[in-house]
């Protein structure tokens, strides 16, 4: 019967079973001579996710099975005989077999429980934080071979158990998202349908790059579209070659297609295996710490993260610490998969906003079908709501110009000169009248002190002061049109008619205006009117041309020495030709051919008040800059060519967050003033600005301060630094301001969405610091109010003699309307995060209520899901989970990769802040401004949440 019913042995948690625990094949476990052996009862709980939880290990009674029934007791079961032939019924046979199995299971469970307890004492099975240090007893036992073998077996057993617990449900949302990741070729994995087109493009590249029918190793990256990640592409090629036991120097078209099919495979397991093979260079199925370090350096190089490359060794140790708590010295494929699919559980910082059911209904509201006429009507109403202030100002301006043009047109139609010069004269004189008006009006938008003051009045509700520079440019365009009509009609139309008219007709109509002698064309040009007019046209043409973005931003590349007429300097100095223009305009207005009475010469009447106002503003700037002496406290030069200037704050310098000031450095230019956003908060005892090198003036400013700076000491940020203790003297600075900007009105909104591109984050740093200061002060006032109320309650029951009428309650600060602020900073360089590292860390530390939410985006890193950034994302998640610091920015604020999904951002803000008024403030490139403005329009149509868009203008 033994041969018919063999003893079944099972292995628990390890690959070997000690001899003393094994059950002999020719004996029954119930017939052991050790009748006093103790047994334990192990309770295990099998979870839904296939993990096993140890519930209890307790002493248990021995199972006794006899012929008559089943009972329990503390006595060893008796077996009648060990004869090879048993005369029992089939039920007895089954009972005996059952007894053997149960007894064997009890023995195995006892052994397993002992091993499991030992492992639980050595290792922590908590989420993501396994200990790497073995117990002292295990280290001591490692000194002999038997102990070392036992420790190694225990480590293997622990890893086997951890692998069993790490089995993941790939249908979960987090895992499903990760399964779509680890793409090698983004533009083909996004959609299956365009795989053929992608291969055709690769095939076309092969035709261009192949030599003698083979694609050489150096051209592989360019061929598959990884030109910017050449080293990563070559490692990928080597990994694919190792699968075929080849060292690839060149490949044919068929081999390229085979490699391409593997790279673009839609299977996550296939992509994971390729990524593992890239790291596992010796093909032993194990990844060592040195191999992890190499792939981190490769990923850092592909993503232009120089600092991460320098810290590759540290982050490789971090990954090994997390994935190899048993200290076996290697990790396997399943561990890499676990980290990749579970990385979202580490990313619990700086998470996106959560959806609500109300958001769904709000979004569905915008999807309801409406008729075309109704949609057009809705757009028109929205346009009026958003632009009514601009519309009425522009409408009034156009109406005034039309009225002036019509007035002069009709007036000169009654004059004798009309009989000769015709409608050319009427058009020229009508245009001249609009020119007088516009030459006066163009100065008002650049009277910055006046506009800053008007912002604080009720006029700001009706006049769009934020668009002052745009209005200035619009008026300049109208002046160009007026000059063309005025000068063009004079020079090309009515002057030639005057010259060609006969003497008789001349004496009849123009004798009183031009005298006895009929002028020639040269006489008309040589006169005061002609000379002044031509000079003004030339000066305005120069100023207008150099003010265009092509010249002002040096988009036009000219050879030397003509390159000097591009850039901000050329714009700045050419704009000061307006002084000559206004002088000549007054002279030109006094020598008119057809007007001889002084009261009718109205040019000076138009421009007198604006010119005096503007002159007064420039005079005020001159004296105020000397009245605000500043002392440089700190200078720092950061990566990305950014210069930070921190200076003393004059007592009379009062400003609001979001405003800007003008800065002048006499060592660079004694005349040029340039505007920069103030990055310090109003409550700070200093002023600070961050200046990025973008033009000739900022380039020279950086050079001047670089000469006075020194390399930073340990613990200080920046490439170069200087302060009051620096030996070299710092250049002198003059400041003027503050001046109003759109961002200063942030306090009018319930919620803020602040979006900065690169250096465009500067206006919002002051707002964030001001919000933080307000949060701290409100909490302090709440504590004071609480203390005061307690004191009042205690004193209420005291005697009347203790009443003190002079006691006053603490002054309450006006409650802040803004409840939340979301800051999105998008930049291309990792070093940019050094600019405001201190501010971000301070906000993360002090904002306990989560009022401010910050999101950093680095566009130089490939988007999440790309294989080139997969390991970066893993390291980022692990490091923040353990140390609370983002590896990219060096702050507590998470850095996202690629660009934000702005539509998703707006949608989630709608979901969280229903019926709120959200102020969207943007500073950066015009392209994104257009996108944000459109999104504001779209979401304003969908529900009760309203977005107001503002863009910074300088």
ABEGO torsion letter per residue (X at the ends): XAAABBBBBBBBGBABBBAAABBBAABBAAABABAABBBBBBBBBBBAAGBBBBABBBBBBBBBBBAAEBBBBABBBBBABABABBBBBAAAAAAAAAAAAAAAAAAAAAAAAAAAAAAAAABBABBGBBBABBBAAAAAAAABAAAAAAAAAAAAAAAAAAAAAABBBAABAAAAAAAABGBABAAAAABAAAAAAAAAAAAAAAAAABBGGBBBAAAAAAAAGAAABAAAAAAAAAAAAAAAGBBBABBBAAAAAAAAAAAABABAAAAAAAAAAAABAAGAGBBBAAAAAAAAAAAAAAAGBAAAAAAAAAAAAAAAAAABAAGAGBBBAAAAAAAAAAAAAABABGBBBBBBAAAAAAAAAAABBBBAAAAAAAAAAAAAAAAAAAAAAAAAAAAAAAAAAAAAAAAAAABAAAAAAEAAAAAAAAAAAAAAAAAAAAAAAABAAAAAAAAABAAAAABBAAAAAAAAAAAAAAAAAAAAAAAAAAAAAAAAAAAABBAAAAAAAAAAAAEABBBBAAAAAABAAAAAAAAAAAAAAAAAAAABAAAAAGABBBBOAAAAABEAAAAAAAAAAAAAAAAAAAAAAABBAABABAAABAAAAAAAAAAAAAAAAAAAAAAAAAABBBBBABBBBBBGGBBBBBBBBBAABBBBBGBBBBBBBAAABAABBBBBBBABBAABABBBBBBBBABAAAAAAAAAAAAABBBBBBGBBEABBBBAABABBBBBBBBBOBBBBAAAAAAABABBBBBBBEAAAAAAAAAAAAAAAAAAAAAAAAAAAAAAAAAAAAAAABBAAABBAABBBBBBBBBBABABBBBBBBBABAAAAAAAAAAAAAAAAABAAGABBBBBBBAABBBBGBAAAAAAAAAAAAAAAAAGBBAAAGBABBBBBEBBBAAAAAAAAAAABBGBBBBBBBBEBAAAAAAAAAAAAAAAAABABBBBBBBBBX
